[in-house]
Amino acid sequence: MDHIASRRIDAPVASWHSWDAFRDPPAEVQLGCGVAKYGQRFVWTKLHLTASQLAPLRLEGDAPMDAATAEVAGSGREVGAAVLRSSPGDGTACGACLAAASELPDWVDLERVGRGQKVFQRYLPHVSVTLFYLSLVGGFSAAVITKVLFSTGYLASSPRLVMRRLLDTGLFLFDVCLDGPESLRPGGRGFECCLEVRALHASVRARLAARGWDAAAYGVPVNQEDMVVTLLAFSYNVLVGVEFLKGSRVGEEEEGDYLHLWRYLGHLLGVRDEHNPCASYAAAKATLESIVVHILEPDADSKKLARAMLAAPSGGDATGYAFLTRAELCRYMVGDALADALDLPVAPPSLRVKLVRLWLAAVGVAIDSRLGRLFGIAHALQMRAVRRLHGHLRSGSKRHDVAATVDAPVATCPYEPGAGDARRRRTSCPYAADGAPGG
């Protein structure tokens, strides 16, 4: 089957083109030509970006937060706290970062932001399935992104910690998609969460750079292209997944509102406005497709992460029925071409996956009916209950614990320093046992 992000193509396409990652399109690829990669097919338009246009984004981090990190010289949590307790205009890098985040861009419509939050709440089951199987596991196909995950240990550690970090991500989403648009203004819970995550990313950049990170090979850690594709994984990809799972497209107004929410969240998370593709559905679609062509190339790390992620809910067991069911559902979401590239097992169609698909389709029909508002309320109550329970169990600690082991990346790297030839160590994990650049 084709990748689900392959939208309807109105006009016949005479031929399909494909080319290697990190390369510009061949000369014969012109506007209107078909492009195919790992099952995703689309028509090349003036909105699409070439490798030459995307490559500079891989060398660009988040200047305001990077400056604050250099000023504080602490952990991501310490930097985030310093930024949040600073004062705009106090002459410090922390204050400048807070001031830039606090200034509401001219294009922001807070009413649309609030409606976008309601879209997330209404389609919560479909969003959850899409984020795990399509955006997260499918996203591991970009090897240059998985290098950062391996080098920090984030999502590349024990099944228990993987599940905890997935919960952290879910709680972050709850914090930015509950409580209304005012929670995303200075002093609001969602606003503070965005700056905390942004500070974590800056800490990853600083610490990995200090350890000799090969930016020429992999780009700056958590660079602008990485942030853009992550933004699209939570926005455009979700809209595509919801449509696929419920069997009909999300309304045009809802699509626009949801993208508007994530355009503003991208601003808060450090995506520069000129790189933010969520201004329109067409721009988001073309940008995601362009990045897929640019960096989507699974390697051995991608396969290990995808398998580990699907096995984590079963305590790391990658052989049982539950794992095979998740692998089947993931294959259904990402398509056979990408699933094969990730070495996902091929299992006979199971009744469980069929029932999940039928249930999601039925819920989608109900949400699109007059009952839709009730589903939104019920899902919001569910999200608040999970958040409240988590806060109760971890009383006195940070409301969500987005943390990576950036202080000791080698400890969580799945490769033993010294094992295998030097070339493999350089391409798989660029760090030696003492923390100096490997190889």
C-alpha positions as CSV (number, residue, x, y, z in Angstrom):
1,M,0.0,0.0,0.0
2,D,1.1,3.6,-0.5
3,H,2.2,5.7,2.4
4,I,-0.9,7.5,3.8
5,A,0.6,10.9,3.3
6,S,0.2,10.4,-0.5
7,R,-2.7,12.6,-1.2
8,R,-5.1,12.3,-4.1
9,I,-3.3,13.2,-7.3
10,D,-5.7,14.8,-9.7
11,A,-3.8,14.8,-13.0
12,P,-2.2,11.7,-14.5
13,V,1.5,11.4,-13.9
14,A,3.6,10.2,-16.8
15,S,6.6,9.0,-14.8
16,W,7.9,8.8,-11.2
17,H,11.3,9.9,-10.0
18,S,13.4,9.1,-7.0
19,W,16.9,10.1,-5.9
20,D,19.3,9.7,-3.0
21,A,18.9,11.5,0.3
22,F,20.8,14.8,0.7
23,R,20.8,15.3,-3.1
24,D,19.0,17.9,-5.2
25,P,16.4,16.6,-7.7
26,P,17.8,15.4,-11.0
27,A,17.6,18.0,-13.9
28,E,14.7,16.1,-15.5
29,V,12.5,16.7,-12.4
30,Q,10.4,19.7,-13.2
31,L,7.2,21.2,-11.8
32,G,4.4,18.6,-12.3
33,C,6.7,15.6,-12.2
34,G,5.8,12.7,-9.9
35,V,8.1,11.9,-7.0
36,A,8.1,8.5,-5.1
37,K,10.1,7.5,-2.0
38,Y,9.4,4.6,0.4
39,G,5.8,4.4,-0.8
40,Q,5.0,8.1,-0.6
41,R,4.1,9.6,-3.9
42,F,3.4,13.3,-4.7
43,V,3.7,15.8,-7.5
44,W,6.6,18.3,-7.4
45,T,5.4,21.9,-7.1
46,K,6.9,25.3,-6.5
47,L,6.2,24.9,-2.8
48,H,8.6,21.9,-2.5
49,L,12.2,22.5,-1.3
50,T,15.4,21.1,-2.6
51,A,18.3,19.7,-0.6
52,S,20.3,22.9,-1.3
53,Q,17.5,24.9,0.3
54,L,17.1,22.5,3.3
55,A,20.8,21.9,4.0
56,P,21.4,25.3,5.7
57,L,18.7,24.5,8.2
58,R,20.7,21.6,9.4
59,L,23.5,23.9,10.6
60,E,21.1,26.3,12.5
61,G,20.0,25.8,16.1
62,D,18.0,28.1,18.2
63,A,20.1,31.2,18.7
64,P,18.2,32.9,21.6
65,M,18.0,29.8,23.7
66,D,21.6,28.7,22.8
67,A,22.8,32.1,24.1
68,A,20.8,31.6,27.3
69,T,22.4,28.2,27.7
70,A,25.9,29.6,27.3
71,E,25.1,32.3,29.8
72,V,23.7,29.9,32.5
73,A,26.2,27.1,31.8
74,G,23.9,24.6,33.5
75,S,21.5,21.7,32.7
76,G,18.5,22.1,30.4
77,R,16.3,22.3,33.5
78,E,18.4,25.0,35.1
79,V,18.5,27.0,31.8
80,G,14.7,26.8,31.5
81,A,14.2,27.9,35.1
82,A,16.6,30.8,34.6
83,V,14.8,32.0,31.4
84,L,11.4,31.8,33.1
85,R,12.4,33.8,36.1
86,S,14.3,36.4,34.1
87,S,12.8,39.8,33.0
88,P,12.4,40.8,29.4
89,G,14.7,43.7,28.7
90,D,17.0,43.0,31.7
91,G,20.0,42.9,29.4
92,T,20.7,39.2,29.8
93,A,20.5,36.5,27.2
94,C,17.9,34.8,29.3
95,G,15.8,37.9,29.4
96,A,16.2,38.4,25.6
97,C,15.0,34.8,25.0
98,L,12.0,35.3,27.2
99,A,11.2,38.6,25.5
100,A,11.3,37.0,22.1
101,A,9.0,34.1,23.2
102,S,6.6,36.5,25.0
103,E,6.1,38.8,22.0
104,L,2.9,37.6,20.2
105,P,3.6,37.5,16.4
106,D,1.2,39.6,14.3
107,W,-0.2,36.5,12.6
108,V,-1.3,34.8,15.7
109,D,-5.1,34.5,16.3
110,L,-5.6,33.2,19.8
111,E,-9.2,32.2,19.1
112,R,-7.9,29.9,16.3
113,V,-5.3,28.6,18.6
114,G,-8.0,27.6,21.1
115,R,-10.1,25.9,18.3
116,G,-6.9,24.0,17.3
117,Q,-6.6,22.7,20.9
118,K,-10.2,21.5,20.7
119,V,-9.3,19.5,17.5
120,F,-6.6,17.7,19.4
121,Q,-9.0,16.9,22.2
122,R,-11.8,15.8,19.9
123,Y,-9.7,13.3,17.9
124,L,-7.5,12.1,20.8
125,P,-7.7,8.4,20.1
126,H,-6.8,8.9,16.4
127,V,-4.1,11.4,17.3
128,S,-2.5,9.0,19.8
129,V,-2.4,6.1,17.3
130,T,-1.0,8.4,14.6
131,L,1.7,9.9,16.8
132,F,3.0,6.6,18.0
133,Y,2.9,4.5,14.9
134,L,3.3,7.0,12.1
135,S,5.1,10.0,13.5
136,L,7.4,8.4,16.1
137,V,8.2,5.0,14.7
138,G,8.0,6.1,11.1
139,G,10.2,9.1,12.0
140,F,13.1,6.9,13.0
141,S,13.6,6.3,9.3
142,A,15.6,9.6,9.3
143,A,19.0,8.3,10.4
144,V,20.4,11.7,11.0
145,I,17.8,12.2,13.7
146,T,18.2,8.8,15.3
147,K,21.9,9.6,15.8
148,V,20.9,12.3,18.4
149,L,18.5,9.9,20.1
150,F,21.2,7.3,20.4
151,S,23.8,9.7,21.5
152,T,21.7,11.1,24.3
153,G,19.9,7.9,25.3
154,Y,16.5,9.5,24.8
155,L,14.2,6.7,23.6
156,A,17.2,4.5,23.3
157,S,17.4,3.0,26.8
158,S,15.5,0.5,28.9
159,P,11.8,-0.3,28.0
160,R,10.7,1.2,31.4
161,L,12.5,4.5,30.6
162,V,11.2,4.5,27.1
163,M,7.6,4.2,28.4
164,R,8.3,7.0,30.9
165,R,9.5,9.3,28.2
166,L,6.6,8.5,26.0
167,L,4.4,9.5,29.0
168,D,6.4,12.7,29.3
169,T,5.7,13.5,25.7
170,G,2.0,12.9,26.2
171,L,1.9,15.1,29.2
172,F,3.6,17.9,27.3
173,L,0.9,17.6,24.6
174,F,-1.7,17.7,27.3
175,D,-0.2,20.8,28.8
176,V,-0.2,22.7,25.4
177,C,-3.5,21.4,24.2
178,L,-5.6,21.8,27.4
179,D,-6.4,24.9,29.5
180,G,-7.2,27.2,26.5
181,P,-5.0,29.5,24.5
182,E,-4.1,31.7,27.5
183,S,-2.1,28.8,28.9
184,L,0.3,29.5,25.9
185,R,0.9,33.1,27.0
186,P,3.6,34.2,29.4
187,G,2.9,32.7,32.9
188,G,0.8,29.9,31.5
189,R,1.5,26.2,32.0
190,G,1.8,25.5,28.3
191,F,4.1,28.5,27.7
192,E,6.4,27.4,30.4
193,C,6.5,23.8,29.2
194,C,7.5,25.0,25.7
195,L,10.4,27.0,27.0
196,E,11.5,24.1,29.3
197,V,11.6,21.7,26.3
198,R,13.3,24.3,24.2
199,A,16.0,24.7,26.9
200,L,16.4,20.9,26.9
201,H,17.1,20.9,23.2
202,A,19.7,23.7,23.6
203,S,21.4,21.7,26.4
204,V,21.6,18.7,24.0
205,R,23.2,20.9,21.4
206,A,25.7,22.4,23.8
207,R,26.7,19.1,25.5
208,L,27.0,17.1,22.3
209,A,29.0,19.9,20.6
210,A,31.4,19.8,23.6
211,R,31.9,16.1,23.1
212,G,32.9,16.5,19.4
213,W,29.6,16.0,17.6
214,D,30.1,15.7,13.9
215,A,27.9,18.5,12.7
216,A,29.2,18.2,9.1
217,A,27.9,14.6,9.0
218,Y,24.7,14.9,11.0
219,G,23.9,18.6,11.3
220,V,23.7,20.5,14.5
221,P,21.8,18.4,17.1
222,V,18.1,19.4,17.1
223,N,18.6,21.8,14.2
224,Q,15.9,23.8,12.4
225,E,15.1,21.1,9.9
226,D,14.8,18.5,12.7
227,M,12.5,20.9,14.6
228,V,10.4,21.6,11.5
229,V,9.9,17.9,10.7
230,T,9.0,17.3,14.3
231,L,6.5,20.1,14.2
232,L,5.0,18.5,11.1
233,A,4.9,15.1,12.8
234,F,2.6,16.6,15.4
235,S,0.6,18.8,13.0
236,Y,0.2,17.8,9.3
237,N,1.0,14.1,9.9
238,V,-1.7,14.0,12.6
239,L,-4.3,15.4,10.2
240,V,-3.4,12.8,7.6
241,G,-3.5,10.0,10.2
242,V,-6.8,11.1,11.6
243,E,-8.2,11.1,8.1
244,F,-6.8,7.7,7.3
245,L,-8.1,6.1,10.6
246,K,-11.6,7.6,10.5
247,G,-12.1,7.2,6.8
248,S,-12.8,10.9,5.9
249,R,-10.9,14.1,5.8
250,V,-11.0,16.5,8.8
251,G,-12.9,19.7,7.9
252,E,-11.0,22.4,6.2
253,E,-11.6,24.9,9.0
254,E,-10.5,22.4,11.6
255,E,-7.4,21.6,9.6
256,G,-6.5,25.3,9.4
257,D,-7.1,25.8,13.1
258,Y,-5.0,22.8,14.1
259,L,-2.1,23.9,11.9
260,H,-2.4,27.5,13.3
261,L,-2.0,26.0,16.8
262,W,1.1,24.3,15.8
263,R,2.5,27.3,14.0
264,Y,2.3,29.2,17.2
265,L,3.7,26.2,19.2
266,G,6.6,26.1,16.7
267,H,7.3,29.8,17.5
268,L,7.4,29.0,21.2
269,L,9.6,26.0,20.6
270,G,12.2,27.8,18.7
271,V,11.3,27.3,15.0
272,R,12.1,30.5,13.2
273,D,9.0,32.0,11.5
274,E,10.6,31.9,8.0
275,H,11.1,28.2,8.4
276,N,7.7,27.4,9.9
277,P,5.6,25.5,7.3
278,C,2.3,25.5,9.3
279,A,1.0,28.7,7.7
280,S,-1.1,26.6,5.3
281,Y,-2.0,23.1,4.6
282,A,-0.3,23.2,1.2
283,A,2.9,24.5,2.6
284,A,2.9,21.9,5.4
285,K,2.3,19.1,3.0
286,A,5.0,20.2,0.5
287,T,7.6,20.8,3.3
288,L,7.1,17.4,4.9
289,E,7.4,15.7,1.5
290,S,10.5,17.7,0.8
291,I,12.1,16.7,4.1
292,V,11.1,13.0,3.4
293,V,13.0,13.1,0.2
294,H,15.9,15.0,1.8
295,I,16.7,12.9,4.9
296,L,14.5,9.8,5.0
297,E,17.0,6.9,4.7
298,P,16.7,4.2,7.4
299,D,19.9,2.6,8.7
300,A,20.7,0.0,11.3
301,D,20.0,2.5,14.1
302,S,16.6,3.2,12.7
303,K,15.7,-0.4,12.6
304,K,16.8,-0.9,16.2
305,L,14.9,2.1,17.5
306,A,11.7,1.1,15.6
307,R,11.9,-2.4,17.0
308,A,12.7,-1.3,20.5
309,M,9.8,1.2,20.5
310,L,7.3,-1.3,19.4
311,A,8.6,-3.8,22.0
312,A,8.7,-1.3,24.9
313,P,5.0,-1.7,26.0
314,S,5.7,-5.4,26.4
315,G,8.8,-4.9,28.5
316,G,11.2,-5.2,25.6
317,D,9.7,-8.5,24.3
318,A,10.0,-8.4,20.5
319,T,8.6,-11.9,19.9
320,G,5.2,-12.1,21.4
321,Y,1.7,-11.7,20.0
322,A,1.4,-8.1,21.4
323,F,4.6,-7.0,19.6
324,L,3.5,-8.6,16.4
325,T,0.1,-6.8,16.7
326,R,1.8,-3.5,17.2
327,A,4.1,-4.2,14.2
328,E,1.1,-5.0,12.0
329,L,-0.7,-1.8,13.0
330,C,2.5,0.2,12.4
331,R,2.9,-1.4,8.9
332,Y,-0.7,-0.5,8.2
333,M,0.1,3.1,9.1
334,V,3.5,3.7,7.4
335,G,3.0,1.4,4.4
336,D,4.8,-1.7,3.3
337,A,7.7,0.1,1.6
338,L,8.8,1.9,4.7
339,A,7.9,-1.0,7.0
340,D,10.2,-3.3,5.0
341,A,13.0,-0.7,5.1
342,L,12.6,-0.7,8.9
343,D,12.6,-4.6,9.0
344,L,9.2,-4.7,10.6
345,P,7.9,-8.3,10.7
346,V,5.2,-9.3,8.3
347,A,2.4,-11.1,10.1
348,P,-0.9,-12.5,8.9
349,P,-3.7,-10.0,9.3
350,S,-5.0,-10.3,12.9
351,L,-8.5,-9.9,14.3
352,R,-7.2,-7.5,16.9
353,V,-5.9,-5.0,14.4
354,K,-9.1,-5.3,12.4
355,L,-11.1,-4.5,15.5
356,V,-8.9,-1.5,16.3
357,R,-9.4,-0.2,12.8
358,L,-13.2,-0.7,13.0
359,W,-13.3,0.9,16.4
360,L,-11.4,4.0,15.3
361,A,-13.5,4.3,12.1
362,A,-16.7,4.1,14.2
363,V,-15.5,6.6,16.8
364,G,-14.6,8.9,13.9
365,V,-18.1,8.7,12.5
366,A,-19.5,9.5,16.0
367,I,-17.1,12.5,16.4
368,D,-18.2,13.9,13.1
369,S,-21.8,13.7,14.2
370,R,-23.6,16.0,16.6
371,L,-21.9,14.0,19.4
372,G,-18.6,15.5,18.5
373,R,-18.6,18.1,21.3
374,L,-19.3,15.4,23.9
375,F,-16.3,13.4,22.7
376,G,-14.1,16.5,23.0
377,I,-15.3,17.0,26.6
378,A,-14.8,13.4,27.5
379,H,-11.3,13.3,26.1
380,A,-10.4,16.5,27.8
381,L,-11.6,15.1,31.2
382,Q,-9.5,11.9,30.5
383,M,-6.4,14.0,29.7
384,R,-6.9,16.1,32.9
385,A,-7.3,12.9,35.0
386,V,-4.1,11.4,33.6
387,R,-2.2,14.6,34.3
388,R,-3.6,14.9,37.8
389,L,-2.8,11.3,38.6
390,H,0.8,11.7,37.3
391,G,1.2,14.9,39.4
392,H,-0.1,13.1,42.5
393,L,2.3,10.2,42.0
394,R,5.2,12.5,41.5
395,S,4.3,15.1,44.1
396,G,7.0,17.7,44.5
397,S,8.8,16.9,41.2
398,K,8.7,18.6,37.8
399,R,5.3,18.4,36.2
400,H,6.8,16.4,33.3
401,D,10.3,15.1,33.2
402,V,11.6,15.6,29.6
403,A,15.2,14.7,30.3
404,A,17.9,13.1,28.3
405,T,21.2,11.6,29.5
406,V,23.3,14.1,27.7
407,D,25.9,14.1,30.4
408,A,27.0,10.6,29.7
409,P,25.9,9.7,26.1
410,V,28.2,6.8,25.7
411,A,26.6,5.0,28.6
412,T,23.4,4.6,26.7
413,C,24.9,4.1,23.2
414,P,24.0,0.6,22.0
415,Y,27.5,0.1,20.5
416,E,30.4,-1.0,22.7
417,P,33.4,1.3,22.3
418,G,36.2,-0.5,20.5
419,A,33.9,-3.2,19.1
420,G,34.0,-3.6,15.3
421,D,36.0,-1.5,12.9
422,A,36.6,2.3,13.3
423,R,34.5,3.2,10.3
424,R,31.4,1.5,11.9
425,R,31.9,3.3,15.2
426,R,32.2,6.7,13.5
427,T,29.0,6.2,11.5
428,S,27.0,4.6,14.3
429,C,28.1,6.4,17.4
430,P,30.6,9.3,17.1
431,Y,31.9,9.0,20.7
432,A,34.7,7.1,22.3
433,A,34.6,5.7,25.8
434,D,36.3,8.7,27.4
435,G,33.7,11.1,25.9
436,A,36.1,12.4,23.2
437,P,35.2,12.1,19.5
438,G,35.4,8.5,18.4
439,G,37.3,7.0,15.6
